[in-house]
Amino acid sequence: MPMAGRSSGRGGGGRTVLGGRGGGPGVEDAVVMELAAGDGEDNVVTVNCPDQAGLGCDLCRTILEFGLRITRGADVSTDGQWCYVIFWVVPRSPSINVRWGSLKNRLMAMCPSSYAIPFYPEITEPGPPQFYLLKLFSTDRRGLLHDVTHILSELEFIIQRVKVSTTPDGRVVNLFFITDGMELLHTKERQEEICSMLIATLGPSLTCEILSAEGFQQGFSSLPPTISEELFRLELDECESSSGPLCAEMKKVQKATINFDNTLSPAHTLLQILCVDQKGLLYDMLRTLKDCNIKVTYGRFWSDKKGFREVDLFIKQADGKKVIDPEKQDALRSRMRSEMLHPLRVMIVNRGPDTELLVANPVELAGKGRPRVFYDATLALKALGICIFSVRVTA
């Protein structure tokens, strides 16, 4: 049976509610959203559906893909059969136009089919993603790559691979291998939507072409072994011999405590985490636990005014047992620490006259990468006024 919902003042204070009762008498949507009446206020996303392994991680990733930030925290409860999750979210910046209706449909589609299909026949279980090649030809200018990435993200496209080349006459060729979150890019209307928005934003000199990319396969890194070893090594320097604002900030980030307590529950291990809050932290935690085959039965995440995040998670192993073995605890603690505190690996490498910025992020065992990494990298370079003349993105 569904868990009892918690009172959250739906509809009060001029808030818009998406979802509720539907699909028949006594049936409620698996996803309900309370949209804030004003800018800066929290929007509340509630998911109430059958549970499945890794569902919390998948929900977090989708929320981040829509350009949202999880603010004061989240509540997660499950009895192993049914889960009840609440997220408090806001757009990461005023420039992001969140398609709340599409987000609701995406989250609904992620709920196990045993719940979604009987009452919502229009929502079907997603099949393998269809890859497409988006070809763009235009005059080069500073910030062009991020502007294209911003539009693609707003239209719910996920970038799988990118190749950018600049010609001597100032023209640029952008090749984006993408998937469509709405799974509609095979239609003429959807293709016209993306091309018309790109041309309207970037100018009439842009030419746009969309092709099916059947047989597309993810690439592999071609970095030299020495650079790969440095970029992906498990333990990073703690800048003990350095100084300056950046090092001080890194030392603050590296102050994290991860403890296990097996005395409070006869059936679960309490995992307690205290660390600096940062972008995507909740996703990084749940992704790591999912990949380590650890189940979360109850979780509570909240932030204090000093920018720290406190997390209590009641967990158990895939076999239903508590995490008691000290070696398993140490291994999980080390993995959590590495993935939480260093979700991105960044290096600057000089290759002859060129300077390369290398950005690496973890990929789930399911093959999905961290949301919006390419978006954030191009945004940072645009803000710094740094021109990009060649790009390779692989997974």
URDA-V269931 format. One record per residue. N is the residue number from 1. RES is the residue in one small letter. PHI is phi in whole degrees, -180 to 180 (* if undefined). Layout:
{{N,RES,PHI} {N,RES,PHI}}
This chain:
{{1,m,*} {2,p,-63} {3,m,-71} {4,a,-65} {5,g,-72} {6,r,-98} {7,s,-68} {8,s,-136} {9,g,66} {10,r,-61} {11,g,84} {12,g,-83} {13,g,64} {14,g,75} {15,r,-78} {16,t,-90} {17,v,-113} {18,l,-106} {19,g,102} {20,g,138} {21,r,-78} {22,g,-176} {23,g,80} {24,g,136} {25,p,-60} {26,g,75} {27,v,-104} {28,e,-115} {29,d,-59} {30,a,-69} {31,v,-125} {32,v,-127} {33,m,-121} {34,e,-106} {35,l,-91} {36,a,-65} {37,a,-77} {38,g,-134} {39,d,-64} {40,g,89} {41,e,-85} {42,d,-72} {43,n,-96} {44,v,-112} {45,v,-113} {46,t,-116} {47,v,-119} {48,n,-135} {49,c,-158} {50,p,-58} {51,d,-89} {52,q,-156} {53,a,-60} {54,g,78} {55,l,-63} {56,g,-59} {57,c,-62} {58,d,-65} {59,l,-64} {60,c,-61} {61,r,-60} {62,t,-65} {63,i,-60} {64,l,-68} {65,e,-61} {66,f,-87} {67,g,78} {68,l,-102} {69,r,-121} {70,i,-81} {71,t,-92} {72,r,-77} {73,g,142} {74,a,-156} {75,d,-119} {76,v,-131} {77,s,-136} {78,t,-154} {79,d,-105} {80,g,93} {81,q,-115} {82,w,-130} {83,c,-123} {84,y,-135} {85,v,-129} {86,i,-125} {87,f,-119} {88,w,-106} {89,v,-135} {90,v,-142} {91,p,-61} {92,r,-68} {93,s,-154} {94,p,-62} {95,s,-78} {96,i,-89} {97,n,-99} {98,v,-83} {99,r,-89} {100,w,-63} {101,g,-62} {102,s,-68} {103,l,-62} {104,k,-60} {105,n,-64} {106,r,-64} {107,l,-67} {108,m,-61} {109,a,-66} {110,m,-81} {111,c,-66} {112,p,-52} {113,s,-63} {114,s,-62} {115,y,-97} {116,a,-74} {117,i,-66} {118,p,-60} {119,f,-101} {120,y,-131} {121,p,-62} {122,e,-77} {123,i,-104} {124,t,-114} {125,e,-68} {126,p,-66} {127,g,-96} {128,p,-61} {129,p,-66} {130,q,-96} {131,f,-95} {132,y,-133} {133,l,-108} {134,l,-103} {135,k,-103} {136,l,-126} {137,f,-124} {138,s,-160} {139,t,-75} {140,d,-75} {141,r,-159} {142,r,-67} {143,g,84} {144,l,-61} {145,l,-63} {146,h,-69} {147,d,-62} {148,v,-65} {149,t,-61} {150,h,-61} {151,i,-66} {152,l,-62} {153,s,-65} {154,e,-65} {155,l,-89} {156,e,73} {157,f,-96} {158,i,-110} {159,i,-83} {160,q,-99} {161,r,-154} {162,v,-136} {163,k,-137} {164,v,-122} {165,s,-135} {166,t,-110} {167,t,-92} {168,p,-60} {169,d,-88} {170,g,85} {171,r,-96} {172,v,-130} {173,v,-114} {174,n,-110} {175,l,-117} {176,f,-113} {177,f,-93} {178,i,-132} {179,t,-122} {180,d,-105} {181,g,-61} {182,m,-90} {183,e,55} {184,l,-127} {185,l,-70} {186,h,-76} {187,t,-91} {188,k,-64} {189,e,-63} {190,r,-69} {191,q,-65} {192,e,-66} {193,e,-62} {194,i,-68} {195,c,-68} {196,s,-66} {197,m,-70} {198,l,-64} {199,i,-68} {200,a,-64} {201,t,-87} {202,l,-102} {203,g,111} {204,p,-69} {205,s,-73} {206,l,-76} {207,t,-114} {208,c,-131} {209,e,-141} {210,i,-122} {211,l,-129} {212,s,-71} {213,a,-114} {214,e,-64} {215,g,84} {216,f,-63} {217,q,-130} {218,q,-64} {219,g,-86} {220,f,-129} {221,s,-63} {222,s,-113} {223,l,-71} {224,p,-60} {225,p,-55} {226,t,-65} {227,i,-71} {228,s,-61} {229,e,-63} {230,e,-68} {231,l,-72} {232,f,-108} {233,r,-63} {234,l,-68} {235,e,-98} {236,l,-104} {237,d,-62} {238,e,-102} {239,c,42} {240,e,-69} {241,s,-98} {242,s,-109} {243,s,-145} {244,g,109} {245,p,-60} {246,l,-65} {247,c,-65} {248,a,-60} {249,e,-68} {250,m,-64} {251,k,-64} {252,k,-66} {253,v,-64} {254,q,-77} {255,k,-84} {256,a,-134} {257,t,-117} {258,i,-132} {259,n,-126} {260,f,-115} {261,d,-134} {262,n,-109} {263,t,-98} {264,l,-87} {265,s,-134} {266,p,-73} {267,a,-118} {268,h,-133} {269,t,-97} {270,l,-88} {271,l,-102} {272,q,-111} {273,i,-130} {274,l,-130} {275,c,-156} {276,v,-68} {277,d,-74} {278,q,-155} {279,k,-59} {280,g,76} {281,l,-62} {282,l,-61} {283,y,-61} {284,d,-62} {285,m,-65} {286,l,-69} {287,r,-64} {288,t,-65} {289,l,-65} {290,k,-62} {291,d,-68} {292,c,-89} {293,n,62} {294,i,-106} {295,k,-95} {296,v,-103} {297,t,-94} {298,y,-145} {299,g,-147} {300,r,-138} {301,f,-123} {302,w,-151} {303,s,-117} {304,d,-100} {305,k,-76} {306,k,-94} {307,g,87} {308,f,-104} {309,r,-113} {310,e,-109} {311,v,-135} {312,d,-119} {313,l,-129} {314,f,-93} {315,i,-127} {316,k,-154} {317,q,-77} {318,a,-62} {319,d,-85} {320,g,87} {321,k,-93} {322,k,-72} {323,v,-92} {324,i,-107} {325,d,-59} {326,p,-58} {327,e,-67} {328,k,-67} {329,q,-63} {330,d,-63} {331,a,-66} {332,l,-68} {333,r,-62} {334,s,-64} {335,r,-66} {336,m,-61} {337,r,-62} {338,s,-64} {339,e,-74} {340,m,-76} {341,l,-85} {342,h,-134} {343,p,-68} {344,l,-122} {345,r,-115} {346,v,-128} {347,m,-139} {348,i,-114} {349,v,-125} {350,n,-95} {351,r,-124} {352,g,64} {353,p,-79} {354,d,-100} {355,t,-115} {356,e,-109} {357,l,-103} {358,l,-104} {359,v,-125} {360,a,-121} {361,n,-136} {362,p,-69} {363,v,-120} {364,e,-62} {365,l,-60} {366,a,-76} {367,g,95} {368,k,-101} {369,g,-89} {370,r,-66} {371,p,-66} {372,r,61} {373,v,-67} {374,f,-64} {375,y,-59} {376,d,-67} {377,a,-66} {378,t,-69} {379,l,-64} {380,a,-63} {381,l,-66} {382,k,-64} {383,a,-64} {384,l,-85} {385,g,73} {386,i,-95} {387,c,-84} {388,i,-113} {389,f,-114} {390,s,-158} {391,v,-141} {392,r,-133} {393,v,-124} {394,t,-136} {395,a,-138}}
